[in-house]
Amino acid sequence: MAFLNLIKLEDFLLPCLNKQLFGIECLGCGIQRATVLFFKGDFLMAFKMYPAIYTLLLLTVFLIFNLFVRFKYDYTIKMGLIFLNVGIVVISYFIKIIH
């Protein structure tokens, strides 16, 4: 963890082209900052920054696990997690736009 303190992860974040060109945040705005906050251990702030961060991490872990282990309902679980993530991303985007 001392290594992470020497390198500022925020220096490596990519700018949102949608926000720069049109002045409107995209559906993915905040995911990089939320990931940095997650790895720094600020879990609540990561959730506030991008509410889908934890379900996306769950989906990523499941997809990696599913590469090595196949089981009967893996497609159903995968699609359920994808729809859950899309729903959370879209709902949180509209809430962010309204406020």
C-alpha positions, 0 to 999 in steps of 0.5 A: 500500500505504500507504493500506492501512496507514492503514485497519485492514481488520479494523475492517470485518469482519462478525461470524459470526451462527452463532457469536454465536447458537449458539457454533459456527463456520460453514463460512465462518468465517475467510474474511474474516480470511483475505482480509485476511491475503492482501491484507496478504501473509501467504499462509501464515497466510491458508491456515491461517486458511481453507484454501479461500482460494486455490481460491476465488480461483482459482474467482472469477478463472475465473468472471470470465474465463469471463464474457468468454471462452467455451470448450468445457469451461468448464462442466466446469472450473467444476463441478470447481472448485466441487466442489473448493472444497466438499470443501476447505471441508467437510473443513477445517471438520470438522478445525477442529471436531475440534481 
